[in-house]
């Protein structure tokens, strides 16, 4: 009995410094995009509030490139001590299916922590397009397959995937035009060089309000509080949803106790005014999921986007 007590005591003493070290470490929240974008803005708000909740320093570390896969690989190979996290978006799940070389597995390389929010997209049109509603646009495009093109933020972005899914679900043929970012796509839409575009809400909201472009429908599964008068494609295409999400994962092998601590801090952070305001500014909707639910969501999302990438030959060199 004395031996058991002594062993337990020695084990506790050995673990205590490790736990204390984890609690003292600075957390690096890695973002796979350059500073200034919507994902980065939300990540910075989450980092600030997570730091307050955990009483730890949380720093943003931008590692842009290859659709977020550079950041993903960096986190996947980081020590699993809770000090390095990935502020991921849905591109983490599509990357292995559109890139030639990816050295991480979304399901096997990471431990889910929590989902933060959805960042809905919207299909917008130049005023010259003779359609104002989803059914009208479907009829218009069906009558002239390939005539109407939509601009996106780039090949294999969720904007591109959203258009491909819309083509499939509605039985239409919109031509895809890939831009180097969302801003040039919106500029060409405003100038009439491209008739349609799939864009993030902040990129087009002011132009919709000024009637320089018109919103046909969001790619979300339901109407958005930020755009209550704009229908969702799901209203005419039941079950339609092409909404990117942002979520946090850690390197596989991160201790459960540390994951639980991080998850608790994130619950507090997401409910804070700072994060709520950041989400609102990006047209985002808080849709928190715990680690177990996030794992199931990641599996189902990866499967459906992988199938679409294969069927429509979406690839990114």
C-alpha positions in Angstrom: 0.0 0.0 0.0 2.8 2.4 0.9 4.4 1.5 -2.5 1.2 2.4 -4.3 0.9 5.7 -2.5 4.6 6.5 -3.1 4.2 5.7 -6.8 1.1 7.9 -7.2 2.8 10.7 -5.4 5.9 10.5 -7.6 3.8 10.4 -10.7 1.8 13.4 -9.6 5.0 15.3 -8.9 6.3 14.4 -12.4 3.1 15.6 -14.1 2.7 18.8 -12.1 5.6 20.7 -13.7 4.4 19.7 -17.2 0.9 20.9 -16.5 2.3 24.1 -15.0 4.5 24.6 -18.0 1.5 24.2 -20.4 -0.4 26.8 -18.5 2.5 29.3 -18.6 3.2 28.9 -22.3 2.3 31.4 -24.9 -0.3 30.1 -27.3 0.4 30.6 -31.0 -2.8 30.7 -33.1 -1.6 30.0 -36.7 -3.6 31.5 -39.5 -3.1 30.3 -43.1 -3.8 33.7 -44.7 -2.2 37.1 -44.8 -3.2 39.8 -42.3 -6.2 41.9 -43.1 -8.7 39.3 -44.5 -11.9 38.2 -42.9 -10.5 35.0 -41.4 -7.6 36.9 -39.9 -9.8 39.5 -38.4 -11.9 36.9 -36.6 -8.8 35.0 -35.5 -7.4 38.2 -33.9 -10.6 38.8 -32.0 -10.7 35.2 -30.8 -7.0 35.4 -29.8 -7.6 38.4 -27.7 -10.6 37.1 -25.9 -9.1 33.6 -25.5 -6.1 35.1 -23.9 -8.3 36.9 -21.4 -10.3 33.8 -20.6 -7.2 31.6 -20.0 -5.0 34.4 -18.6 -2.3 33.4 -21.1 -0.7 35.3 -24.0 -2.2 34.3 -27.3 -0.4 35.5 -30.4 -1.5 35.3 -34.1 1.0 33.8 -36.4 0.3 34.3 -40.1 1.7 31.6 -42.4 -0.1 32.2 -45.8 0.2 30.1 -48.9 -1.1 27.1 -50.8 -4.7 27.6 -49.7 -3.8 27.3 -46.0 -1.9 24.1 -46.4 1.4 25.6 -45.3 -0.1 26.7 -42.0 -1.8 23.3 -41.6 1.4 21.4 -42.2 3.3 23.6 -39.7 0.7 22.9 -36.9 0.4 19.2 -37.8 4.2 18.8 -37.1 4.3 21.1 -34.0 4.7 19.7 -30.5 1.4 18.5 -29.2 1.5 20.6 -26.0 -1.4 23.0 -26.6 0.9 25.9 -27.4 0.3 25.8 -31.2 -3.1 25.8 -32.6 -4.5 26.1 -36.1 -7.3 28.7 -36.8 -8.6 26.6 -39.7 -11.3 27.1 -42.3 -13.0 24.6 -44.6 -10.0 24.8 -46.9 -8.3 22.5 -44.4 -10.7 19.7 -45.5 -10.6 20.4 -49.2 -6.8 20.8 -49.5 -5.9 17.1 -49.8 -8.4 16.7 -52.6 -7.3 19.7 -54.8 -3.5 20.0 -54.2 -1.0 17.6 -55.7 1.1 17.3 -52.6 -0.3 17.6 -49.1 1.5 16.1 -46.2 -1.3 16.3 -43.6 -4.5 14.4 -43.1 -7.4 16.5 -41.8 -8.8 13.6 -39.8 -5.5 12.0 -38.6 -3.1 14.9 -38.1 -5.2 17.0 -35.8 -7.2 17.0 -32.6 -10.5 19.0 -32.8 -10.9 21.7 -30.3 -14.0 23.7 -31.2 -15.9 25.3 -34.2 -16.3 29.0 -34.0 -18.5 30.3 -36.8 -19.8 30.1 -40.3 -18.8 32.8 -42.9 -21.7 32.8 -45.4 -21.2 33.6 -49.1 -23.6 35.3 -51.5 -24.2 35.2 -55.2 -24.4 38.7 -56.5 -25.1 40.0 -60.0 -24.5 43.1 -62.1 -27.7 45.1 -62.5 -27.6 44.3 -66.2 -28.4 40.7 -65.5 -32.2 40.2 -66.2 -32.9 38.2 -63.0 -33.5 39.3 -59.5 -34.4 36.0 -57.7 -33.0 32.5 -57.5 -35.7 30.9 -59.8 -35.3 33.7 -62.3 -31.5 33.2 -62.4 -31.8 29.4 -62.8 -34.2 29.9 -65.7 -31.9 32.5 -67.3 -28.8 30.3 -67.1 -30.6 27.2 -68.3 -31.8 29.0 -71.4 -28.2 29.9 -72.3 -25.8 27.3 -70.9 -22.2 28.6 -70.5 -23.2 32.2 -71.4 -23.2 33.5 -67.8 -20.0 33.4 -65.8 -19.4 33.8 -62.1 -16.2 35.3 -60.7 -14.6 33.8 -57.6 -11.7 34.5 -55.2 -9.7 31.8 -56.9 -9.5 28.2 -58.0 -10.5 25.7 -55.3 -11.7 28.4 -52.9 -15.0 27.9 -51.2 -16.4 30.5 -53.6 -15.4 28.2 -56.5 -16.8 25.1 -54.7 -20.0 27.0 -54.0 -20.5 27.8 -57.7 -19.7 24.2 -58.7 -22.2 22.9 -56.1 -24.8 25.4 -57.4 -24.3 24.2 -61.0 -24.8 20.7 -59.8 -27.8 21.2 -57.6 -29.7 23.5 -60.0 -28.7 21.7 -63.2 -27.2 24.8 -64.7 -23.9 25.7 -66.4 -22.3 28.9 -65.1 -18.8 29.3 -66.3 -16.2 29.8 -63.6 -13.7 32.7 -63.8 -11.0 32.6 -61.1 -9.5 35.8 -59.8 -6.6 36.3 -57.5 -8.7 37.2 -54.5 -12.2 38.4 -53.9 -11.6 42.2 -54.4 -10.7 42.0 -58.2 -13.7 39.7 -58.8 -16.0 42.3 -57.2 -14.4 45.1 -59.2 -15.0 43.3 -62.4 -18.6 42.6 -61.4 -19.1 46.4 -60.7 -17.6 47.2 -64.1 -19.7 44.6 -65.9 -16.8 42.5 -67.1 -18.3 39.5 -65.3 -22.1 39.2 -64.8 -22.1 37.2 -61.6 -19.8 36.6 -58.6 -19.8 34.6 -55.4 -18.4 36.7 -52.7 -18.0 37.2 -49.0 -20.6 39.4 -47.5 -18.3 42.2 -46.2 -16.8 42.5 -49.7 -20.2 43.4 -51.3 -22.5 44.7 -48.6 -22.0 48.4 -49.3 -22.4 47.8 -53.1 -25.7 46.0 -52.5 -26.9 48.8 -50.3 -26.0 51.4 -52.9 -27.7 49.2 -55.6 -24.5 49.0 -57.7 -25.0 45.3 -57.6 -27.8 43.0 -56.5 -27.9 40.0 -54.2 -29.6 37.0 -55.7 -29.3 34.6 -52.8 -26.9 33.5 -50.1 -25.2 30.1 -50.1 -26.2 29.6 -46.5 -28.8 27.0 -45.4 -31.1 29.7 -44.2 -31.7 33.5 -44.4 -29.1 35.5 -42.5 -29.9 38.1 -39.8 -27.5 40.5 -41.6 -29.4 40.1 -44.9 -33.0 39.2 -43.9 -34.4 40.3 -47.3 -32.0 38.1 -49.3 -33.2 34.6 -49.9 -31.0 31.5 -49.4 -30.5 29.1 -52.2 -31.9 26.4 -49.9 -35.3 27.9 -50.3 -35.5 26.7 -53.9 -32.8 24.0 -53.7 -33.7 22.1 -50.4 -30.6 21.2 -48.4 -28.3 23.4 -50.3 -25.4 24.7 -48.2 -22.0 25.9 -49.3 -21.0 27.9 -46.2 -17.3 27.9 -45.1 -16.7 27.6 -41.4 -13.8 28.5 -39.1 -12.7 26.3 -36.4 -9.7 25.4 -34.2 -7.6 22.2 -34.1 -4.5 21.2 -32.3 -1.7 18.8 -33.2 -2.8 15.2 -32.7 -1.6 13.9 -29.4 -2.3 17.1 -27.5 -3.3 16.0 -23.9 -7.1 15.8 -23.3 -6.8 18.1 -20.2 -5.2 20.8 -22.3 -7.8 20.4 -25.1 -10.5 20.7 -22.5 -9.0 23.9 -21.0 -8.7 25.4 -24.5 -12.3 24.5 -25.3 -13.6 26.1 -22.1 -11.7 29.2 -22.9 -13.1 29.3 -26.4 -16.6 29.0 -25.2 -16.0 32.1 -23.1 -14.3 33.9 -26.0 -17.0 33.2 -28.6 -19.6 34.6 -26.3 -17.7 37.8 -25.6 -18.6 41.2 -27.1 -15.2 41.4 -28.9 -15.8 38.2 -30.9 -19.5 38.8 -31.4 -18.6 42.3 -32.9 -15.9 40.8 -35.1 -18.2 38.1 -36.4 -20.9 40.7 -37.2 -18.4 42.8 -39.0 -17.6 39.9 -41.3 -21.2 38.8 -41.8 -20.4 35.7 -39.9 -22.7 33.6 -37.7 -21.5 32.0 -34.5 -22.1 28.3 -34.8 -20.1 26.7 -32.0 -19.5 23.0 -31.8 -17.6 21.0 -29.2 -14.7 18.7 -30.1 -16.9 15.6 -30.6 -19.4 17.4 -32.8 -16.6 19.1 -34.7 -15.0 15.8 -35.5 -18.2 14.4 -37.0 -18.7 17.7 -38.9 -15.1 17.6 -40.3 -15.6 14.0 -41.5 -18.9 14.7 -43.3 -17.7 18.0 -44.8 -14.5 16.5 -46.1 -16.4 13.7 -47.7 -18.9 15.9 -49.6 -16.4 18.4 -50.8 -14.0 15.6 -51.9 -16.7 14.0 -53.9 -17.5 17.4 -55.6 -13.9 18.1 -56.3 -13.5 14.7 -58.0 -16.7 15.0 -60.0 -16.0 18.5 -61.2 -12.2 18.1 -61.6 -11.4 21.0 -59.2 -7.6 21.1 -58.7 -5.1 23.6 -57.5 -1.4 23.2 -58.7 
